[in-house]
Amino acid sequence: MNSYGSFPGARPRRLRTTPAMRRMVAETRLHPADLILPAFVREGITEPVPIGAMPGVVQHTRDTLRKAAVEALEAGVSGIMLFGVPEDARKDAAGTAGTDPDGILQVAIRDVRAEVGDDLVIMSDLCLDEFTDHGHCGVLDAEGRVDNDATLERYAEMAQVQADAGVHVVGPSGMMDGQVGVVRDALDTIGKEDVAILAYTAKYSSAFYGPFREAVGSSLEGDRKTYQQDPANLRESMRELALDLEEGADMVMVKPAGPYLDVLAKVAATVDVPVAAYQISGEYAMVEAAAEKGWIDRDKAILESLTGIRRAGAQMILTYWATEVAQKLARGV
């Protein structure tokens, strides 16, 4: 006993004394079902192609994508988000490979659906940037600007071919005004009322997308600041949220995750629909690079970053570590 008697009377450290105690009182828990695996499938390759800026992540062949989907399912991951990478010769100004029923993304959806059925939630990126020769998320007008309403027509067609291929959830990610409502109408028109929409509600114009552009072979020159959100703004996200919900979004998402935990927390506190967050390529690359240098403990940093996203309110986290982390969680690591 010190000279102050029983001071301090409140000792929060009592609940941190042992691993068992800390586990018992933990307020936030990660579970494999919280995780969604983003995956890239590339047209015209016979072996997976490593992505230099994302160690451990590849552009899949159709065969290896099917195997990755099964591995994710067996690990307890809830979903897989598919991105198609067409051959360069297939890219054009309108991104027509994205609406071709035999385009790489639609083929991949069918492949994965045939492999895992309804046991894994199959999601698809609904955007044109992978398929346009200019790299923007929509079609351009005569002055080279992204034409919002003309792009919505392409998104409607894209949603329909993805739904016909067997997707469970579409993810309109281009940040066009009105995209959720147009996609919902397009799906309902062809009798695909059961296909859900994961709205990219707050998608910021971020410096952390760099490695992703390598992953999808982006042809982008310039930036996307006229349609993706300004990193300085929060109220704008809440306006986007209200619009997406009004237009029929089934789930909403904040992207990136780590630099925008305040946005995520406010969205999660506001809505009564499931909330997702996307731990993007740059977030992944930073941890992997620092760990490779020996500057941080890789496994602890991964779990800490994901726990922080979960604590901020995300019920679902898209992360390139999804399968690895799910396997470790299942083992109690």
Rosetta blueprint (number, residue, H / E / L):
1 M L
2 N E
3 S L
4 Y L
5 G E
6 S L
7 F L
8 P L
9 G L
10 A L
11 R L
12 P H
13 R H
14 R H
15 L H
16 R H
17 T L
18 T L
19 P H
20 A H
21 M H
22 R H
23 R H
24 M H
25 V H
26 A L
27 E L
28 T L
29 R L
30 L L
31 H L
32 P H
33 A H
34 D H
35 L E
36 I E
37 L E
38 P E
39 A E
40 F E
41 V E
42 R E
43 E L
44 G L
45 I L
46 T L
47 E L
48 P L
49 V E
50 P E
51 I L
52 G L
53 A L
54 M L
55 P L
56 G L
57 V L
58 V E
59 Q E
60 H E
61 T L
62 R H
63 D H
64 T H
65 L H
66 R H
67 K H
68 A H
69 A H
70 V H
71 E H
72 A H
73 L H
74 E H
75 A H
76 G L
77 V L
78 S L
79 G E
80 I E
81 M E
82 L E
83 F E
84 G E
85 V E
86 P L
87 E L
88 D H
89 A H
90 R H
91 K L
92 D E
93 A L
94 A L
95 G L
96 T H
97 A H
98 G H
99 T L
100 D L
101 P L
102 D L
103 G L
104 I H
105 L H
106 Q H
107 V H
108 A H
109 I H
110 R H
111 D H
112 V H
113 R H
114 A H
115 E H
116 V H
117 G L
118 D L
119 D L
120 L L
121 V E
122 I E
123 M E
124 S E
125 D E
126 L E
127 C L
128 L L
129 D L
130 E L
131 F L
132 T E
133 D L
134 H L
135 G L
136 H L
137 C L
138 G L
139 V L
140 L E
141 D L
142 A L
143 E L
144 G L
145 R L
146 V E
147 D L
148 N H
149 D H
150 A H
151 T H
152 L H
153 E H
154 R H
155 Y H
156 A H
157 E H
158 M H
159 A H
160 Q H
161 V H
162 Q H
163 A H
164 D H
165 A H
166 G L
167 V L
168 H L
169 V E
170 V E
171 G E
172 P E
173 S L
174 G L
175 M L
176 M L
177 D L
178 G L
179 Q H
180 V H
181 G H
182 V H
183 V H
184 R H
185 D H
186 A H
187 L H
188 D H
189 T H
190 I L
191 G L
192 K L
193 E L
194 D L
195 V L
196 A E
197 I E
198 L E
199 A E
200 Y E
201 T E
202 A E
203 K E
204 Y E
205 S L
206 S L
207 A H
208 F H
209 Y H
210 G H
211 P H
212 F H
213 R H
214 E H
215 A H
216 V L
217 G L
218 S L
219 S L
220 L L
221 E L
222 G L
223 D L
224 R L
225 K L
226 T L
227 Y L
228 Q L
229 Q E
230 D L
231 P L
232 A L
233 N L
234 L L
235 R H
236 E H
237 S H
238 M H
239 R H
240 E H
241 L H
242 A H
243 L H
244 D H
245 L H
246 E H
247 E H
248 G L
249 A L
250 D L
251 M E
252 V E
253 M E
254 V E
255 K E
256 P L
257 A L
258 G H
259 P H
260 Y H
261 L H
262 D H
263 V H
264 L H
265 A H
266 K H
267 V H
268 A H
269 A H
270 T H
271 V L
272 D L
273 V L
274 P L
275 V E
276 A E
277 A E
278 Y E
279 Q L
280 I L
281 S H
282 G H
283 E H
284 Y H
285 A H
286 M H
287 V H
288 E H
289 A H
290 A H
291 A H
292 E H
293 K L
294 G L
295 W L
296 I L
297 D L
298 R H
299 D H
300 K H
301 A H
302 I H
303 L H
304 E H
305 S H
306 L H
307 T H
308 G H
309 I H
310 R H
311 R H
312 A L
313 G L
314 A L
315 Q L
316 M E
317 I E
318 L E
319 T L
320 Y L
321 W L
322 A H
323 T H
324 E H
325 V H
326 A H
327 Q H
328 K H
329 L H
330 A H
331 R L
332 G L
333 V L
